[in-house]
Amino acid sequence: MNVRLIRSLTALVLALTAFITPLAARAAEGPVVQAPHMELQLVSAGPAVPGGEVRIALRMKPDKDWHSFWRNPGDAGEPTRLVWTLPNGWSAGDFTWPLPKTLLVGGILMNYVYDGEVLLSQPLKVAADAKPGQTVKLKAEAVYQVCSDTCVPGQETLTLDLPIAAAPSADSKWGPAIDKTIAGAPKPAPLAATFEAGPAIRLAVTGAPLKGADFKDAHFFPFENSAIDNAKPQTGAFGPDGVTLTLPKSAEAKGDIASLAGVLAVGGKGYEIAATPGALPASASGKGIIGAAVKTPGDNLGLGQAVLFALIGGLILNLMPCVFPVLSMKAASFAGHAHDANVRTQGLAFLAGVVATFLALALALLAAKAAGSAAGWGFQLQSPPVIAALCLLMLLIALNFAGLFEIGTSVQGLGGNLADQGGVAGSFFTGALAVVVAAPCTAPFMAGALGFALSQPTAVALLVFLALAVGFALPFTALTFAPGLLKLMPRPGGWMNIFKTVLAFPMLGAAAWLAWVFTSQVGVQGLPFLFGAAIVTALGAWLFGIGQRQINPRPRLILQLMLPLALIGSGYLVAKSQRAEAEAQPWSPARVAELRSQQTPILVNFTAAWCVTCQVNEGAAMSSSEVADAIKRTKAVYLKADWTKPDPTIAAALAEHGRAGVPLYLVYPASGGEPEVLPQLLTPGLVRKALERAAVK
């Protein structure tokens, strides 16, 4: 009887074991939480074993076109974290972060994101006294941020009923997915990493895992943001044993950089590295450049072809419209000196000015690219101060041609012995100016030559730019060495004064064109400053011209000082046009109520430091001088509600306007009534018009 009872109990235990084992192996997953723009859930790779370790994962699935953030979110955003409530004896480890993607926002902010479903795996240490057969209820607060055009911070409570088993087993649903995530995540590898920090940071990584890798999309994701500028492109080269990346240095990087830690992404794989200062191995470069698989105009050119194309492109560049005004200067000078004995010297001086300026621009361009900038041909004309200076210079040349003042051999009192030197210096200056103004133009054949040059070592690149300079200067310089052609030129006479005056108008056209370029860079609010600078410059030139005609030395000296003083004043006006950012006051409901009772227009900016769209709008619109001028003109008050840290008052105000996150922009009219809600992507003109509408009482 006892034997029969024992056999029955044994069969019962086996049956229960057979039932419990697949139960434990079934999917261990918590309930799905549907949050704004995000789906969250806790899942497990399998049951917990007493005293062992179990892999839990936070599953995050954002809505289409929304994203969450990596451990280092980049220039804006917040990383995800779990705040656990665990039983005694349990503890949580760190996330295993999958390889992120780059997301450039507005051209100025780089973020590191997950734009689809992601599993953030985390190990849990199980208490030794956990009882097999029991189920433990785990709870965690998921703190995260999800962004698209707006950013919404979230905090949701997640739970997971985790079975305890006597032996480990794999979850049939989530075990393979979690294992795959862990296997594909960046991890330390047998790699050597060193870096050199100068104007840019050059990071070299070598080792067996990188041999034969595809470096086309190689990228370094830093763990911290203090060293590199995330938004600027990373360039570099690769070699037989690894890769060398040129990382743009952050403006916040102060002093020596002691270490550089992060993830090197190569060919879809990520490797955790911790680089130290040291010499860069030669085997990490020399085989090709990063992005070489991307076709560029110079990919199929050799050095000889590139030099020939540059020479031809320089010749054709003389026919480009942007060069006409400056070449008219040379035409006027050439017409007056075609029959002089030193005409060849002037031709060589023009050549020297062209070559020196081309090579100087080439060196500046190569240095900018070495520092990680995306600079290209004509990069200097991307600077509003440079454009403004050229505009005023063209105006001065036009006034000189019109006879308002004289520069060169006609300046009384300079002495006849300086006449020839003035002509040579003028030819050199004309060549230099022609190159600077020619920069916006790209003639046929130039694109391939420049594409080749910018992918080559410095010496080879400078050779190509030298050929471009020679081609550009060749027509005028060759003409000075052609006696037969020089004889055909008319003799100097009264016609030259008319010719010179006529040439003032192309220079005025160039000044007007540069003013238009300036407006497109800083907005129409910059025009009053530029026009004011032009008036001051013209006044100084007029007084300078009066001084040239003075016989008495003291009045002449005083009047001739007016031009440099005018140029200093013009520089101050140009500097004033660059930025006039409005000052913000702290937002509060009480402050809004007070201003509304005074019938004051109000601009309210609900923002946060971690909000990507907010930061783009700050740079593109809120910090513009156009908005600052509009606030001043309409006598509006600018309030800023900073939600970087939790603030229930701000959260309530957002909810009142149907928003769960920032940004939110409100413009309260002076006449009362409901505020106007502005779009989430701003332009200076859009904000200005809203303020003008709000100012109407």
Secondary structure, DSSP 8 states (H G I E B T S, - for coil): -HHHHHHHHHHHHHHHHHHHHHHHHS--B---EEETTEEEEEEESS-B-TTSEEEEEEEEEE-TT-BEEEEEEESS----EEEEE--TT-EE---B----EEEEETTTEEEEEE-S-EEEEEEEE--TT--TT-EEEEEEEEEEEEESSSEEEEEEEEEEEEEB-SS----TTTHHHHHHHHHHS-EE-S-EEEEEESSEEEEEEESGGGTT---TT-EEEESSSSSB-TTS--EEEE-SSEEEEEEEB-TT--S----EEEEEEETTEEEEEEEEE----GGGSSSEETTTTS--TTTT--HHHHHHHHHHHHHHHTTSGGGHHHHHHHHHHHHHHTTSTTHHHHHHHHHHHHHHHHHHHHHHHHHHHHTT----TTGGGG-HHHHHHHHHHHHHHHHHHTTSS--STT-TTS-GGGHHHHHHHHHHHHHHHHHHHHTT---TTHHHHHHHHTTS-HHHHHHHHHHHHHHHHHHHHHHHT-HHHHHHS---STHHHHHHHHTHHHHHHHHHHHHHHHHHHH-GGGHHHHHHHHHHHHHHHHHHHHHHT-SSHHHHHHHHTHHHHHHHHHHHHHHHTT------EE--HHHHHHHHHTT--EEEEEE-TT-HHHHHHIIIIITSHHHHHHHHHHT-EEEEEE-SS--HHHHHHHHHTT-SSB-EEEEE-TT-SS-EE--SS--HHHHHHHHHHHT--
